[in-house]
Amino acid sequence: MDKILETLLEKVADLHGVPSGAYNIRENGKAVGRNTTANIDIVSRKDGSGIDVHVKPGTKNESVHIPVILSQTGFTELVNNDFYIGDGADVTIVAGCGIHNGGSAASRHDGIHRFFIGKNAKLKYVEKHYGEGDGNGERIMNPRTEITMEEGSYMEMESVQIKGIDSTKRETIAHLGANARLVVQERLMTHGNQTAESDFDVSMDGENSSANIVSRSVARDHSYQKFFSNLQGNNLCAGHTECDAIIMDDAKISSIPEITANHPDAALIHEAAIGKIAGEQIIKLMTLGLTEAEAEAQIVNGFLK
């Protein structure tokens, strides 16, 4: 494992070597490592476009790591991965993409992940994006997540992008069955001239389904962010969407929460707040011995936790 791959795997998947359990590591369009277990199978698609991951019903306390690494400048790919989570399973999937671009050409990763979550199954899905490199070529990521949740299922999605991605459009589409619950926590920071768009489209179709979408972001320098969330209540359900953002320097942020009730028993709430760091917060930390820059960094880090 070379140093670039090792560093990027640590950033996007918290890996310090080969993971235990099931995993598939993809680098520059090719699988460079794979392991399956008795309960989790990973199968390559015949066209080479991605993988299918099958988790057997009843599987408990197992994990799947599927990081993607781009280290060749100018490399572009589209990856399609499908995940089939069996009834009653309880698993964690750790994804993420890291781009190291040391050249002048743009490197780009577009990924489509489709989740089919069986009855009463539980899934924790962690997706991290990170970019680095001393070249001036762009680092571009466009992840799309499609979620189908059956009766009584639960999914927790943690989506993180803190550094190094010049342009991203993040799309999440979900359909929830009866008593299904979706929880999304997004953390995002942009700087320089970066742009980031987050789109959520969640349909609560089943009775007693629920969704909670929370985004926290920081925009610095001349960067631009756009947050759009549409919750659709099509049955007796409960939905909440929230966007909290800190704006700094000459950045721009647009937040567009939307809720649509198509049933009289749909209870939907949206919240949005954009503001700068309060001066008294910085002053308080400076009285404890921090510089202004250190105080600002502490506030931002705490906000994004």
Backbone bond lengths (Angstrom), bond angles and torsions (degrees), N, CA, C in turn:
res aa  C-N    CA-C-N  psi(-1)  N-CA   C-N-CA  omega(-1)  CA-C   N-CA-C  phi
1 M - - - 1.462 - - 1.535 108.96 -
2 D 1.352 117.59 118.72 1.456 118.83 -178.40 1.528 110.43 -78.11
3 K 1.349 115.09 171.47 1.455 120.59 -171.88 1.525 111.99 -65.50
4 I 1.341 117.98 -39.51 1.468 120.64 -179.29 1.524 109.94 -63.48
5 L 1.341 116.87 -47.77 1.463 120.42 179.73 1.522 110.54 -62.00
6 E 1.311 116.16 -42.06 1.464 120.58 -179.77 1.529 111.37 -61.51
7 T 1.333 116.89 -44.13 1.461 121.27 -179.23 1.525 111.58 -65.92
8 L 1.328 116.78 -45.43 1.456 120.23 -177.93 1.525 111.74 -67.17
9 L 1.330 117.69 -36.91 1.464 120.42 177.66 1.524 110.82 -64.06
10 E 1.315 115.69 -36.25 1.460 119.04 177.40 1.527 110.88 -66.74
11 K 1.339 117.41 -40.05 1.459 121.33 -177.56 1.522 113.00 -69.59
12 V 1.346 117.36 -42.87 1.465 119.44 -171.87 1.523 113.87 -96.66
13 A 1.346 117.54 -17.39 1.461 118.98 -176.57 1.524 113.30 -135.61
14 D 1.342 117.37 6.50 1.467 121.64 -179.31 1.527 111.84 54.80
15 L 1.322 116.38 36.28 1.457 121.27 -179.11 1.521 110.56 -100.97
16 H 1.320 115.21 138.13 1.462 121.69 176.92 1.532 109.03 -121.16
17 G 1.304 114.72 45.81 1.459 121.20 -175.97 1.513 109.13 135.62
18 V 1.326 116.73 -164.68 1.457 121.19 -179.20 1.526 109.41 -71.63
19 P 1.334 118.48 128.62 1.471 120.01 -177.25 1.515 112.34 -75.03
20 S 1.316 115.94 160.93 1.456 120.61 172.01 1.524 108.46 -86.29
21 G 1.319 116.00 163.61 1.460 119.94 -179.92 1.523 111.95 77.12
22 A 1.343 115.56 -158.01 1.457 121.39 -178.19 1.527 110.31 -80.21
23 Y 1.329 115.66 140.01 1.462 119.01 177.17 1.516 110.75 -158.54
24 N 1.321 114.54 156.51 1.460 122.65 172.22 1.525 107.59 -143.83
25 I 1.334 116.71 115.37 1.456 122.05 -178.63 1.523 108.10 -106.36
26 R 1.331 116.22 124.62 1.464 121.95 -177.42 1.524 108.83 -116.37
27 E 1.338 116.17 128.83 1.464 120.93 179.07 1.519 109.41 -131.65
28 N 1.336 115.54 122.52 1.460 122.07 178.25 1.526 112.24 50.30
29 G 1.334 114.92 47.12 1.457 121.25 173.38 1.516 116.38 84.75
30 K 1.332 118.33 1.28 1.469 120.43 -177.52 1.521 110.08 -131.05
31 A 1.345 115.43 145.74 1.458 120.51 175.40 1.526 108.62 -73.84
32 V 1.331 116.74 126.89 1.465 121.43 179.95 1.529 111.40 -113.67
33 G 1.315 116.55 1.05 1.456 120.23 177.41 1.508 110.46 -174.63
34 R 1.352 116.51 139.26 1.467 120.17 -179.70 1.519 109.85 -155.34
35 N 1.339 114.07 144.76 1.455 120.19 173.23 1.521 108.48 -147.78
36 T 1.310 116.78 140.10 1.458 122.03 175.27 1.528 108.94 -117.36
37 T 1.314 116.12 167.25 1.460 120.82 177.73 1.524 108.45 -126.07
38 A 1.319 115.79 179.85 1.457 119.95 -179.81 1.520 111.36 -64.18
39 N 1.358 116.59 -26.64 1.458 120.07 -175.85 1.521 114.31 -107.48
40 I 1.324 117.23 -12.87 1.463 120.70 -176.88 1.520 109.36 -128.63
41 D 1.317 115.61 120.79 1.471 120.86 -179.36 1.530 109.29 -113.88
42 I 1.312 116.16 139.45 1.464 123.14 177.40 1.516 108.21 -121.14
43 V 1.328 116.24 122.36 1.468 121.46 -174.86 1.522 109.10 -124.14
44 S 1.328 116.52 130.84 1.463 121.06 176.40 1.517 110.65 -74.24
45 R 1.312 115.89 141.92 1.461 119.46 173.57 1.521 109.95 -74.67
46 K 1.305 116.04 145.12 1.459 120.69 -175.63 1.519 112.81 -61.82
47 D 1.327 116.74 -30.34 1.465 119.51 -179.34 1.526 112.40 -84.66
48 G 1.340 116.97 -0.63 1.455 120.83 178.04 1.519 114.95 77.25
49 S 1.333 117.55 9.68 1.465 120.52 -174.14 1.518 113.55 -82.39
50 G 1.332 118.14 -9.20 1.455 119.20 -177.93 1.511 111.48 165.07
51 I 1.327 115.72 -154.72 1.460 121.45 -176.13 1.523 110.55 -135.61
52 D 1.338 114.86 160.08 1.457 122.88 168.66 1.523 107.46 -115.40
53 V 1.329 116.10 130.71 1.462 121.80 -179.76 1.527 108.21 -113.95
54 H 1.329 115.91 123.16 1.458 121.79 -178.67 1.525 109.48 -114.62
55 V 1.337 116.34 119.50 1.458 122.37 177.00 1.531 107.66 -106.39
56 K 1.336 116.75 122.67 1.454 120.82 -176.54 1.530 111.38 -67.09
57 P 1.329 116.99 148.51 1.466 120.13 176.13 1.535 110.99 -55.00
58 G 1.331 115.63 140.64 1.443 120.32 176.52 1.515 116.11 81.85
59 T 1.324 117.93 -0.62 1.466 120.91 179.51 1.526 109.96 -65.19
60 K 1.333 116.65 131.74 1.460 120.88 -177.13 1.528 110.63 -127.01
61 N 1.337 114.82 144.10 1.466 122.65 169.43 1.530 113.33 56.58
62 E 1.318 116.97 38.50 1.465 121.00 174.59 1.527 108.98 -119.69
63 S 1.332 115.18 161.68 1.464 120.28 -176.94 1.521 110.59 -133.43
64 V 1.326 114.43 158.97 1.459 122.81 175.71 1.523 107.85 -131.66
65 H 1.332 117.31 126.50 1.468 122.36 175.46 1.530 108.33 -108.82
66 I 1.333 116.39 127.07 1.466 119.84 -178.22 1.537 110.90 -135.63
67 P 1.323 119.11 57.75 1.463 120.36 -179.09 1.525 112.57 -72.07
68 V 1.322 115.32 150.97 1.465 123.26 175.86 1.524 108.23 -122.23
69 I 1.333 116.01 131.44 1.456 121.47 -177.97 1.526 109.75 -123.55
70 L 1.342 116.19 133.76 1.461 122.11 171.95 1.521 107.73 -118.54
71 S 1.333 116.40 120.41 1.466 120.17 -179.36 1.528 112.64 -124.95
72 Q 1.334 117.11 -0.97 1.464 121.41 177.93 1.526 109.10 -100.53
73 T 1.312 117.14 123.34 1.450 119.69 178.92 1.526 110.49 -62.58
74 G 1.324 116.01 138.85 1.456 121.08 179.82 1.512 114.25 83.56
75 F 1.332 118.28 1.21 1.464 120.42 -178.14 1.532 109.34 -78.50
76 T 1.339 116.16 135.08 1.465 122.74 179.67 1.517 109.22 -131.33
77 E 1.335 116.31 136.57 1.456 118.94 178.89 1.523 111.11 -150.62
78 L 1.347 113.72 156.51 1.457 123.18 171.74 1.518 107.34 -123.45
79 V 1.334 116.74 121.51 1.459 122.10 -177.29 1.521 109.37 -116.04
80 N 1.338 116.21 133.26 1.458 122.74 177.09 1.524 109.27 -117.15
81 N 1.317 116.99 116.59 1.459 121.84 178.89 1.526 110.15 -123.45
82 D 1.341 116.32 133.97 1.461 122.02 176.25 1.519 109.57 -114.83
83 F 1.342 116.18 140.71 1.454 122.28 -178.36 1.527 108.92 -125.40
84 Y 1.314 115.92 123.77 1.456 121.95 -179.64 1.533 108.00 -113.31
85 I 1.330 115.81 107.25 1.453 121.45 -176.50 1.526 108.30 -100.46
86 G 1.341 116.48 113.86 1.454 121.44 -174.17 1.511 113.73 -67.60
87 D 1.327 115.67 160.17 1.463 121.57 -179.46 1.528 110.48 -53.62
88 G 1.329 115.49 135.20 1.454 120.74 174.09 1.508 116.14 73.13
89 A 1.319 118.53 4.30 1.466 121.14 179.43 1.523 110.35 -75.17
90 D 1.340 116.31 159.67 1.464 122.63 177.92 1.530 106.93 -143.62
91 V 1.334 117.06 97.54 1.460 121.30 -171.72 1.527 111.16 -136.15
92 T 1.339 114.40 166.76 1.458 122.47 175.69 1.519 109.60 -121.44
93 I 1.331 116.61 133.02 1.470 121.61 176.06 1.523 107.75 -117.89
94 V 1.329 115.96 124.82 1.461 121.76 179.64 1.519 108.17 -112.32
95 A 1.306 116.14 111.56 1.460 121.74 179.48 1.522 108.35 -109.76
96 G 1.299 116.85 -160.54 1.452 121.29 177.90 1.508 111.19 134.56
97 C 1.319 114.36 156.37 1.463 120.42 179.92 1.521 109.00 -136.19
98 G 1.318 114.97 133.60 1.450 120.95 175.21 1.513 110.68 -120.63
99 I 1.322 117.39 133.98 1.465 122.04 178.98 1.518 109.10 -118.78
100 H 1.332 115.94 125.21 1.461 121.91 169.30 1.525 107.37 -109.79
101 N 1.320 116.17 114.37 1.461 120.43 -177.86 1.522 108.49 -121.86
102 G 1.329 115.27 107.84 1.455 120.91 179.42 1.508 113.48 -104.48
103 G 1.349 117.15 12.13 1.463 120.60 -177.04 1.514 112.19 -122.07
104 S 1.331 115.86 -162.35 1.464 121.40 -175.66 1.522 113.80 -102.87
105 A 1.329 117.81 -12.61 1.467 120.97 -179.97 1.521 110.12 -89.09
106 A 1.330 116.49 151.05 1.458 121.23 -179.34 1.521 110.83 -72.25
107 S 1.322 116.58 138.45 1.466 122.68 172.18 1.529 107.46 -109.68
108 R 1.344 115.86 136.37 1.465 119.06 -171.89 1.522 111.55 -142.42
109 H 1.334 114.49 134.28 1.462 121.02 174.74 1.517 108.72 -125.48
110 D 1.333 116.49 120.51 1.455 122.87 172.14 1.527 107.36 -111.18
111 G 1.314 116.90 127.62 1.461 120.21 -178.21 1.512 111.78 -129.49
112 I 1.328 115.91 136.65 1.457 122.25 175.29 1.526 107.89 -118.53
113 H 1.326 115.86 114.78 1.457 121.62 178.22 1.529 108.63 -112.23
114 R 1.329 115.39 124.26 1.462 120.71 177.89 1.523 108.75 -113.82
115 F 1.341 115.34 128.79 1.458 121.30 -178.65 1.527 109.55 -114.82
116 F 1.326 115.27 130.83 1.458 121.97 175.79 1.527 105.99 -120.59
117 I 1.327 116.10 103.31 1.456 121.62 -170.09 1.528 108.94 -104.27
118 G 1.336 115.50 118.53 1.453 121.71 -174.15 1.516 113.91 -72.40
119 K 1.317 115.55 177.04 1.460 122.14 -176.73 1.532 110.92 -60.58
120 N 1.327 115.13 131.41 1.463 123.43 176.36 1.531 113.38 59.42
121 A 1.305 117.59 18.53 1.466 121.23 177.14 1.521 110.08 -84.64
122 K 1.344 115.49 154.01 1.461 122.01 177.34 1.519 109.50 -124.78
123 L 1.318 115.14 134.26 1.456 120.58 -179.02 1.517 110.15 -136.00
124 K 1.343 116.15 130.52 1.455 121.30 167.52 1.513 107.36 -109.06
125 Y 1.319 115.78 122.69 1.462 121.67 -176.39 1.521 108.82 -119.33
126 V 1.328 116.11 121.23 1.461 122.34 -179.06 1.518 108.93 -115.42
127 E 1.329 116.73 124.52 1.464 121.47 -178.71 1.525 108.75 -130.22
128 K 1.338 116.15 120.16 1.455 121.26 -179.72 1.525 109.96 -122.34
129 H 1.329 116.32 141.15 1.459 122.56 178.93 1.526 109.43 -123.73
130 Y 1.330 114.89 138.57 1.467 119.28 -174.25 1.523 108.90 -152.97
131 G 1.336 116.09 142.32 1.454 120.94 177.44 1.512 111.75 -133.89
132 E 1.338 116.17 149.40 1.455 121.43 178.04 1.524 108.36 -154.82
133 G 1.326 116.82 179.85 1.458 121.96 178.61 1.507 111.43 123.60
134 D 1.348 116.00 147.28 1.464 120.66 -176.25 1.527 112.77 -94.89
135 G 1.332 117.64 6.96 1.465 120.03 177.14 1.513 111.05 -84.13
136 N 1.335 116.54 172.28 1.461 120.30 178.88 1.522 112.34 -102.15
137 G 1.324 117.73 8.32 1.460 121.09 176.11 1.519 111.21 -73.04
138 E 1.322 117.01 144.66 1.462 121.26 -177.95 1.527 111.36 -69.88
139 R 1.328 114.83 151.46 1.461 123.39 172.85 1.532 106.58 -115.76
140 I 1.332 116.06 113.37 1.465 122.08 -170.44 1.525 109.62 -121.82
141 M 1.337 116.89 133.75 1.461 122.04 175.82 1.518 109.70 -137.34
142 N 1.324 115.91 133.82 1.461 121.21 178.41 1.529 109.09 -133.00
143 P 1.336 117.70 86.91 1.470 120.03 179.83 1.527 111.99 -86.32
144 R 1.311 115.70 139.28 1.459 122.24 175.23 1.536 108.09 -125.93
145 T 1.317 115.93 127.20 1.457 121.62 -178.55 1.518 109.15 -119.28
146 E 1.329 115.88 124.85 1.458 121.82 179.00 1.528 108.17 -118.00
147 I 1.336 116.83 126.11 1.451 121.64 -171.24 1.527 110.16 -125.73
148 T 1.337 115.51 129.13 1.461 121.90 173.01 1.521 107.83 -122.65
149 M 1.337 116.43 117.50 1.462 121.44 -174.37 1.530 110.44 -114.66
150 E 1.329 114.64 124.58 1.457 119.48 178.74 1.534 110.67 -86.15
151 E 1.303 115.72 179.70 1.462 122.85 -173.23 1.532 112.46 -54.39
152 G 1.322 116.40 129.84 1.447 121.85 174.08 1.514 115.93 74.25
153 S 1.310 118.13 7.70 1.468 120.72 -177.33 1.528 110.76 -83.89
154 Y 1.351 114.55 161.97 1.458 121.63 -178.25 1.521 108.61 -138.87
155 M 1.327 116.35 134.01 1.461 120.99 176.02 1.514 109.51 -135.03
156 E 1.328 115.09 129.82 1.455 122.17 172.74 1.522 107.90 -113.34
157 M 1.307 116.86 122.44 1.461 122.47 -176.56 1.518 109.39 -117.42
158 E 1.326 115.92 123.03 1.464 122.02 177.34 1.523 108.11 -113.99
159 S 1.312 116.63 115.84 1.461 122.28 -175.92 1.525 109.33 -118.64
160 V 1.343 115.98 121.48 1.465 120.45 -171.95 1.533 110.30 -130.30
161 Q 1.311 116.27 130.05 1.465 122.37 171.05 1.524 107.76 -142.90
162 I 1.319 116.07 107.99 1.455 120.23 -172.72 1.525 112.55 -111.39
163 K 1.333 118.93 -29.23 1.462 118.87 -170.49 1.528 112.07 -151.68
164 G 1.334 114.87 141.58 1.452 121.37 160.76 1.507 118.59 87.05
165 I 1.327 119.64 2.97 1.465 120.66 -179.19 1.526 108.55 -103.37
166 D 1.337 116.42 119.26 1.466 120.77 -173.66 1.517 112.98 -76.52
167 S 1.336 116.36 -34.97 1.464 120.03 -178.27 1.525 108.77 -147.63
168 T 1.333 115.75 134.46 1.462 119.03 178.32 1.517 110.32 -151.23
169 K 1.316 114.99 142.13 1.465 122.16 169.43 1.519 106.34 -126.60
170 R 1.330 115.83 116.56 1.450 122.65 -172.89 1.528 108.39 -111.15
171 E 1.318 116.45 116.91 1.460 121.27 -177.23 1.526 110.10 -117.25
172 T 1.330 115.73 134.06 1.461 121.24 175.93 1.520 108.48 -132.74
173 I 1.335 115.68 123.76 1.460 122.35 179.31 1.525 107.80 -123.49
174 A 1.330 117.67 130.31 1.461 120.20 -176.48 1.522 111.38 -139.42
175 H 1.339 114.97 144.65 1.462 123.01 174.11 1.524 107.84 -127.40
176 L 1.334 115.37 122.60 1.453 121.16 -173.53 1.523 111.18 -109.93
177 G 1.354 115.00 130.62 1.451 121.10 175.62 1.520 111.41 -85.78
178 A 1.311 116.14 -171.26 1.459 121.42 -176.64 1.530 111.21 -60.86
179 N 1.330 116.17 133.65 1.468 123.55 177.93 1.530 114.01 60.14
180 A 1.306 117.29 15.61 1.466 120.79 176.39 1.522 109.22 -81.94
181 R 1.345 115.37 148.78 1.459 120.12 -178.26 1.524 109.83 -134.61
182 L 1.331 115.93 129.73 1.461 122.71 178.53 1.522 109.39 -119.85
183 V 1.341 116.26 129.43 1.456 122.32 177.30 1.524 108.12 -125.22
184 V 1.328 117.47 123.40 1.461 122.15 -179.11 1.517 109.33 -122.76
185 Q 1.345 115.23 131.01 1.459 121.55 174.70 1.528 108.01 -124.72
186 E 1.317 116.16 112.67 1.462 121.94 179.76 1.519 109.66 -107.72
187 R 1.341 116.04 135.32 1.462 122.19 174.59 1.517 107.72 -129.85
188 L 1.326 116.02 129.08 1.463 120.14 -169.67 1.525 110.53 -146.95
189 M 1.332 116.09 136.91 1.459 119.88 172.68 1.527 109.30 -137.13
190 T 1.332 115.84 136.17 1.468 121.58 176.12 1.521 109.28 -124.00
191 H 1.327 114.93 153.28 1.465 120.31 178.12 1.526 108.17 -150.36
192 G 1.332 116.54 178.01 1.462 119.80 -177.28 1.511 110.57 58.99
193 N 1.348 116.07 -131.03 1.463 121.91 177.48 1.527 112.25 -107.37
194 Q 1.303 116.94 24.90 1.457 121.39 -176.56 1.532 111.70 -67.83
195 T 1.335 115.27 154.17 1.462 121.69 174.76 1.526 108.82 -128.34
196 A 1.323 115.65 144.37 1.465 120.88 179.51 1.518 109.39 -146.37
197 E 1.329 115.33 129.19 1.457 121.35 175.39 1.519 109.17 -122.23
198 S 1.326 116.47 134.00 1.462 122.38 176.30 1.518 108.65 -122.01
199 D 1.329 116.88 122.80 1.460 122.47 179.36 1.530 109.37 -121.30
200 F 1.329 116.74 125.33 1.460 122.27 176.07 1.522 108.95 -120.20
201 D 1.312 116.29 130.28 1.466 122.20 177.99 1.532 106.99 -132.87
202 V 1.333 116.30 102.15 1.458 121.43 -172.73 1.523 109.78 -119.05
203 S 1.341 115.92 124.88 1.461 121.83 178.50 1.525 109.10 -110.74
204 M 1.314 115.73 117.02 1.466 120.83 176.51 1.523 107.04 -94.18
205 D 1.324 114.45 94.73 1.462 121.08 -172.69 1.517 112.82 -90.44
206 G 1.334 116.93 -32.23 1.453 120.63 -174.44 1.515 113.28 -91.60
207 E 1.327 115.79 155.17 1.455 121.49 178.58 1.528 110.50 -63.35
208 N 1.343 115.92 135.57 1.468 123.44 179.85 1.530 113.57 64.22
209 S 1.300 118.04 22.65 1.463 120.48 172.66 1.525 109.05 -78.72
210 S 1.356 115.96 160.24 1.463 118.95 -178.96 1.515 110.24 -152.14
211 A 1.343 115.15 153.16 1.463 121.48 179.16 1.518 109.01 -144.37
212 N 1.338 115.51 140.59 1.456 121.93 177.21 1.524 107.83 -134.07
213 I 1.330 116.74 108.42 1.463 122.95 -176.50 1.528 108.37 -110.93
214 V 1.347 116.54 116.09 1.459 120.91 -178.17 1.527 109.23 -126.27
215 S 1.324 116.11 125.38 1.461 121.75 178.84 1.524 109.47 -121.39
216 R 1.337 115.96 131.80 1.458 121.64 173.37 1.523 107.63 -123.93
217 S 1.328 115.70 129.95 1.456 118.35 -175.42 1.521 111.13 -144.02
218 V 1.342 113.88 157.31 1.461 122.43 175.25 1.522 107.77 -131.17
219 A 1.319 117.05 128.18 1.462 122.40 177.85 1.520 109.04 -115.62
220 R 1.340 116.78 124.45 1.461 121.82 -177.33 1.523 110.91 -120.77
221 D 1.337 115.67 169.39 1.469 123.54 174.16 1.529 110.47 55.77
222 H 1.333 117.43 -124.04 1.472 121.71 -179.08 1.535 111.33 -110.57
223 S 1.308 117.54 22.34 1.460 120.83 -175.36 1.535 111.46 -75.53
224 Y 1.335 114.31 166.75 1.462 121.08 -177.79 1.517 109.50 -135.81
225 Q 1.339 115.40 136.25 1.455 121.32 177.05 1.524 110.19 -130.46
226 K 1.338 113.97 145.43 1.460 119.90 174.62 1.521 108.45 -135.33
227 F 1.317 115.95 127.49 1.459 121.92 178.36 1.521 108.85 -117.71
228 F 1.337 115.96 126.52 1.460 121.15 177.29 1.521 108.19 -131.40
229 S 1.315 116.01 129.61 1.463 120.30 179.14 1.514 109.56 -137.66
230 N 1.329 116.18 128.41 1.458 121.74 179.31 1.523 108.88 -125.28
231 L 1.326 116.33 111.14 1.457 121.71 175.01 1.525 108.79 -101.14
232 Q 1.322 115.87 128.43 1.456 120.94 179.56 1.523 109.43 -117.51
233 G 1.332 115.81 117.36 1.456 121.28 178.03 1.505 110.41 -96.48
234 N 1.322 116.40 107.74 1.461 121.63 -175.60 1.526 112.73 -107.08
235 N 1.356 115.57 9.76 1.448 120.47 -178.57 1.529 107.43 -161.77
236 L 1.327 117.43 -175.02 1.456 120.30 169.10 1.528 107.86 -61.93
237 C 1.340 117.20 113.77 1.462 120.16 -171.80 1.518 109.77 -160.39
238 A 1.356 114.93 172.61 1.464 120.91 176.85 1.518 108.38 -136.23
239 G 1.334 116.75 127.26 1.458 121.17 -178.59 1.515 111.68 -134.90
240 H 1.326 115.92 141.82 1.464 121.66 -179.68 1.519 108.49 -141.95
241 T 1.321 116.98 130.92 1.458 121.68 175.25 1.523 108.70 -130.23
242 E 1.329 115.59 137.67 1.466 120.66 -174.31 1.524 109.72 -143.54
243 C 1.314 116.36 134.26 1.463 122.31 176.35 1.524 108.25 -129.30
244 D 1.330 116.65 116.15 1.463 122.91 175.48 1.520 108.03 -115.64
245 A 1.318 117.87 127.45 1.456 121.02 -175.31 1.513 111.39 -137.13
246 I 1.340 115.17 143.67 1.458 122.75 171.72 1.523 107.78 -106.97
247 I 1.329 116.35 128.01 1.458 121.08 178.95 1.526 109.07 -110.49
248 M 1.333 116.07 136.34 1.457 121.64 -176.22 1.525 110.01 -135.76
249 D 1.322 116.21 159.36 1.473 122.63 173.62 1.525 110.35 56.56
250 D 1.354 117.68 -125.52 1.465 122.17 -179.24 1.528 112.24 -112.42
251 A 1.325 115.80 27.88 1.463 120.18 -178.07 1.531 111.11 -73.79
252 K 1.346 115.07 167.58 1.465 121.77 177.24 1.525 108.70 -134.49
253 I 1.340 115.55 139.98 1.465 121.42 179.90 1.526 108.70 -135.49
254 S 1.331 115.03 136.17 1.459 121.37 174.78 1.529 107.84 -124.86
255 S 1.350 116.65 127.46 1.464 121.69 178.80 1.520 108.76 -122.53
256 I 1.341 115.63 124.62 1.462 120.65 -174.83 1.526 109.15 -129.86
257 P 1.327 118.49 81.51 1.460 119.86 175.60 1.527 110.83 -81.11
258 E 1.321 116.55 139.72 1.462 121.58 -179.54 1.522 108.95 -137.67
259 I 1.309 116.98 135.24 1.453 121.77 175.63 1.526 108.99 -128.96
260 T 1.337 115.01 139.82 1.457 120.83 -177.74 1.523 108.60 -133.19
261 A 1.319 117.00 118.11 1.460 122.02 177.86 1.520 109.44 -100.15
262 N 1.326 115.79 116.13 1.462 121.59 176.95 1.526 111.74 -108.43
263 H 1.337 114.84 15.68 1.469 120.77 179.57 1.531 107.45 -149.63
264 P 1.338 118.66 140.50 1.472 120.15 -176.25 1.526 113.97 -65.03
265 D 1.326 118.38 -17.99 1.460 121.43 -179.74 1.530 112.36 -104.14
266 A 1.325 116.29 19.49 1.467 120.27 174.95 1.528 108.80 -87.00
267 A 1.341 116.90 120.72 1.468 122.34 179.24 1.518 108.46 -107.56
268 L 1.332 116.23 111.50 1.462 121.30 -172.43 1.523 110.74 -127.51
269 I 1.339 116.11 140.69 1.457 122.08 -179.43 1.526 108.78 -135.74
270 H 1.328 116.79 137.59 1.460 119.01 170.92 1.528 109.34 -129.70
271 E 1.340 115.25 145.63 1.462 122.56 179.55 1.522 108.83 -138.56
272 A 1.315 116.45 144.47 1.462 120.98 176.98 1.521 109.17 -150.23
273 A 1.335 115.19 136.02 1.460 120.04 178.76 1.522 109.53 -145.97
274 I 1.329 116.58 130.51 1.464 122.70 176.75 1.524 107.40 -129.03
275 G 1.317 116.40 129.94 1.457 118.80 179.98 1.519 111.23 -163.55
276 K 1.320 115.63 170.95 1.463 120.05 178.55 1.524 109.82 -97.37
277 I 1.326 115.73 169.24 1.453 120.88 177.74 1.525 109.10 -67.96
278 A 1.319 116.00 131.38 1.465 120.22 -179.39 1.528 110.31 -69.66
279 G 1.335 115.24 137.00 1.459 120.22 -178.30 1.512 113.24 -60.36
280 E 1.347 117.07 -34.49 1.456 119.33 -178.79 1.530 112.33 -67.90
281 Q 1.343 116.16 -27.62 1.464 119.24 176.09 1.521 110.63 -64.31
282 I 1.322 115.71 -45.80 1.465 120.09 179.75 1.528 110.62 -64.89
283 I 1.330 116.53 -43.66 1.466 120.17 -179.05 1.526 111.20 -61.57
284 K 1.328 116.66 -40.95 1.464 120.56 -179.87 1.519 111.07 -60.83
285 L 1.333 117.07 -43.73 1.459 120.47 179.81 1.526 111.45 -70.34
286 M 1.319 117.25 -33.71 1.464 120.33 178.44 1.522 111.29 -66.63
287 T 1.333 117.24 -30.51 1.474 119.75 176.54 1.518 111.08 -67.56
288 L 1.339 116.85 -16.58 1.467 120.67 178.27 1.527 112.16 -91.93
289 G 1.348 115.70 3.90 1.454 119.62 175.41 1.510 115.69 107.09
290 L 1.329 118.84 0.69 1.460 121.29 179.50 1.526 110.14 -84.94
291 T 1.331 115.14 150.26 1.453 119.07 170.64 1.527 108.68 -75.24
292 E 1.330 116.26 169.39 1.464 118.84 179.45 1.525 111.08 -61.22
293 A 1.349 116.93 -41.93 1.466 120.64 179.68 1.526 110.95 -64.99
294 E 1.324 116.90 -40.57 1.461 120.48 179.16 1.522 111.07 -66.51
295 A 1.328 116.80 -39.91 1.462 120.79 178.29 1.523 111.01 -63.36
296 E 1.327 115.44 -43.35 1.462 120.66 178.50 1.523 110.98 -61.35
297 A 1.336 117.00 -43.59 1.461 121.84 179.94 1.527 111.05 -63.21
298 Q 1.322 117.34 -40.07 1.457 121.17 179.34 1.524 110.84 -63.35
299 I 1.320 116.95 -42.17 1.470 120.83 179.73 1.525 111.15 -64.34
300 V 1.328 116.03 -44.64 1.471 120.35 -179.81 1.524 110.41 -63.83
301 N 1.324 117.22 -45.61 1.471 120.51 -179.38 1.524 111.29 -61.96
302 G 1.325 116.01 -41.93 1.459 118.81 178.29 1.526 112.38 -65.75
303 F 1.325 116.92 -37.15 1.461 120.82 179.74 1.526 112.20 -65.42
304 L 1.336 116.55 -35.03 1.461 121.00 -176.40 1.529 113.91 -89.23
305 K 1.318 118.43 -1.78 1.467 120.20 177.42 1.508 111.70 -71.51
